[in-house]
Amino acid sequence: MSDLKQRIFDAAGEIQLINFATITEDGKPWVRYVMGKADSELVFRFCTRLGSRKVAQIRKNPDVHISLGVTSLETAKNWLQVAGTAEVSTDKAERDSFWFDDLKHYFSGPDDPGYCIVIIKPSRIEFGTMGSMTHEVWKP
């Protein structure tokens, strides 16, 4: 794994609050918070309801954007901006592997018929350091 890829994974590999942007049916941007993380290949995942607005928006236009990395202003070191393509998965293996107990507040379990996983494959990731005006770019 390259040094930049490793630093991106270090910043994104744990579950955290992510800003997730889609395009609405009338062509406007829409941003909301989700809880997600990246795997070692820098593919990002989060869960949502199958009947949600974001799922409908992804199915109409899979081009999405996320930003993440700042969990506290006191300890913030890096930020990420990710452009990519999203897909919605109801695959059992995907749902089982993402599941964690706090999701019981929203779903009955990983087999809940409304539970799905959004998978974001990045086309570009910008990795920046707090306090710096520069950033590095990673492309798959």
Wavefront OBJ file of the C-alpha trace (Angstrom):
o trace
v 0.000 0.000 0.000
v 1.389 3.418 -0.913
v 2.108 5.925 1.836
v -0.743 8.214 0.710
v -3.213 5.328 0.475
v -2.224 4.207 3.988
v -2.696 7.725 5.399
v -6.129 7.937 3.762
v -7.090 4.552 5.227
v -5.811 5.629 8.659
v -8.126 8.668 8.491
v -11.161 6.816 7.061
v -10.955 3.197 8.218
v -12.961 3.604 11.430
v -16.690 4.292 11.572
v -17.306 8.037 11.677
v -19.628 10.850 10.713
v -19.510 11.554 6.970
v -21.121 14.303 4.897
v -22.747 12.553 1.933
v -23.919 14.541 -1.105
v -26.205 13.453 -3.923
v -28.119 15.266 -6.653
v -31.888 15.605 -6.205
v -34.442 14.778 -8.878
v -34.546 18.468 -9.834
v -30.743 18.719 -10.188
v -29.872 20.354 -6.864
v -27.186 19.160 -4.440
v -28.373 17.534 -1.191
v -26.069 16.810 1.741
v -26.767 14.757 4.836
v -24.842 13.008 7.607
v -24.245 9.251 7.539
v -22.036 6.954 9.621
v -19.544 5.153 7.436
v -15.993 4.005 6.855
v -13.532 2.882 4.189
v -12.036 -0.553 3.661
v -8.369 -1.148 2.857
v -9.065 -0.611 -0.871
v -10.582 2.806 0.010
v -14.096 1.759 -0.923
v -16.522 3.530 1.409
v -19.683 2.029 2.922
v -22.596 3.126 5.046
v -26.073 1.784 5.636
v -29.470 3.346 5.077
v -33.110 2.493 4.502
v -33.901 1.002 1.115
v -36.840 3.409 0.732
v -34.862 6.562 1.561
v -34.494 9.640 -0.644
v -30.771 9.037 -0.961
v -31.344 5.581 -2.473
v -33.721 7.043 -5.072
v -31.212 9.816 -5.826
v -28.328 7.341 -6.199
v -30.363 5.203 -8.573
v -31.107 8.250 -10.732
v -27.558 9.666 -10.605
v -24.816 7.560 -8.948
v -22.246 10.408 -8.928
v -21.725 11.351 -5.278
v -19.357 13.221 -3.016
v -18.360 12.700 0.617
v -16.228 14.631 3.072
v -14.878 13.311 6.348
v -11.939 13.090 8.700
v -12.540 15.847 11.228
v -13.976 14.302 14.357
v -12.829 17.018 16.768
v -11.325 20.486 16.290
v -8.884 19.813 19.127
v -7.494 16.619 17.600
v -8.183 17.227 13.892
v -5.215 16.469 11.691
v -6.521 15.543 8.249
v -9.576 15.887 6.045
v -10.782 13.948 3.016
v -12.869 14.949 0.005
v -14.035 11.970 -2.046
v -15.686 11.999 -5.476
v -17.066 8.679 -6.598
v -19.833 6.460 -7.861
v -22.356 4.909 -5.482
v -24.360 1.725 -5.705
v -27.013 0.309 -3.411
v -26.543 -3.268 -2.223
v -28.903 -5.669 -0.479
v -26.345 -8.486 -0.681
v -26.448 -10.548 2.524
v -22.657 -10.648 2.881
v -22.444 -6.838 2.557
v -25.227 -6.309 5.098
v -23.752 -8.808 7.562
v -20.221 -7.416 7.334
v -21.308 -3.808 7.943
v -23.713 -4.581 10.795
v -22.904 -3.335 14.329
v -25.089 -3.363 17.434
v -25.923 0.370 17.471
v -27.892 -0.178 14.262
v -30.520 -2.016 16.350
v -32.000 1.443 17.032
v -32.936 1.692 13.338
v -33.230 -1.864 11.987
v -34.382 -5.179 13.442
v -31.125 -6.829 12.343
v -28.965 -7.420 9.265
v -31.855 -9.311 7.644
v -34.287 -6.380 8.014
v -35.821 -5.952 4.528
v -35.343 -2.170 4.709
v -31.634 -2.362 5.546
v -29.202 -1.787 2.678
v -25.595 -0.771 2.157
v -24.387 2.118 0.017
v -21.005 1.371 -1.553
v -18.946 4.281 -2.877
v -16.090 3.555 -5.263
v -13.898 6.654 -5.412
v -12.612 8.203 -8.600
v -10.617 10.839 -6.694
v -9.674 11.415 -3.065
v -8.157 14.652 -1.809
v -6.182 14.289 1.420
v -5.490 17.516 3.251
v -3.779 18.502 6.457
v -5.452 20.929 8.830
v -3.865 24.365 8.709
v -2.352 23.763 5.281
v -3.693 25.176 2.021
v -2.366 22.210 0.046
v -3.645 18.681 -0.459
v -2.563 15.435 -2.087
v -4.653 13.539 -4.628
v -5.114 9.773 -4.795
v -6.774 8.078 -7.765
v -7.434 4.343 -8.069
l 1 2 3 4 5 6 7 8 9 10 11 12 13 14 15 16 17 18 19 20 21 22 23 24 25 26 27 28 29 30 31 32 33 34 35 36 37 38 39 40 41 42 43 44 45 46 47 48 49 50 51 52 53 54 55 56 57 58 59 60 61 62 63 64 65 66 67 68 69 70 71 72 73 74 75 76 77 78 79 80 81 82 83 84 85 86 87 88 89 90 91 92 93 94 95 96 97 98 99 100 101 102 103 104 105 106 107 108 109 110 111 112 113 114 115 116 117 118 119 120 121 122 123 124 125 126 127 128 129 130 131 132 133 134 135 136 137 138 139 140
